[in-house]
Amino acid sequence: YKLYLILNEVSNDDKILRGKFLLAAKRFRRAKCTDYIISFSAEDISEESSTYMGKLRQVDYEWLN
């Protein structure tokens, strides 16, 4: 999953900027719940990464880190 912030389309030297990347998430299914790893990088989504933000658990959407 990737999340983008889109405010307005901005023209910049014949390019149209449509949005800015904010966060990426990777889903891990467990027996009783689902965890999501949240990262500031779409390429490196791991808990060991310097772009690691935290973990979200789907049971009651509890922020773990």
Buried (B, 14 or more C-beta within 10 A) or exposed (E): EEEEEEEEEEEEEEEEEEEEEEBBBEEEEEEEEEBBBBBBBBEEBEEEBEBBBEBBBBEEEEEEE
